[in-house]
Amino acid sequence: MTKAELVQKIHAKSGLATKGQAEAALDALVDVLSASMKAGDSVTFTGFGSFKVIERAARKGRNPRTKEEIHIPAGKAVKFTPGKLLKESVK
């Protein structure tokens, strides 16, 4: 699903007056999620799932083309854990 398709579905389901309002709502959600996770907070939607920032340690990797060993520096990543309702609805 693309962003345009998601905006269309949000517009149809939410009752917002225009697609522009639906897109603004989606953009606001993405901005708030990004800002919260950048600050180190986790975000939980009960039943849907949770997003949290995890620390990844530095490690050794391998270039698959040349088989050369490389160093991958430590960093942060976002982890999504699905909630019970989401897991059940997908089954």
Sequence and secondary structure as in RCSB ss.txt:
>XXXX:A:sequence
MTKAELVQKIHAKSGLATKGQAEAALDALVDVLSASMKAGDSVTFTGFGSFKVIERAARKGRNPRTKEEIHIPAG
KAVKFTPGKLLKESVK
>XXXX:A:secstr
  HHHHHHHHHHHH  S HHHHHHHHHHHHHHHHHHHHTT  EEETTTEEEEEEEE  EEEE TTT  EEEE  E
EEEEEEE HHHHHHH 
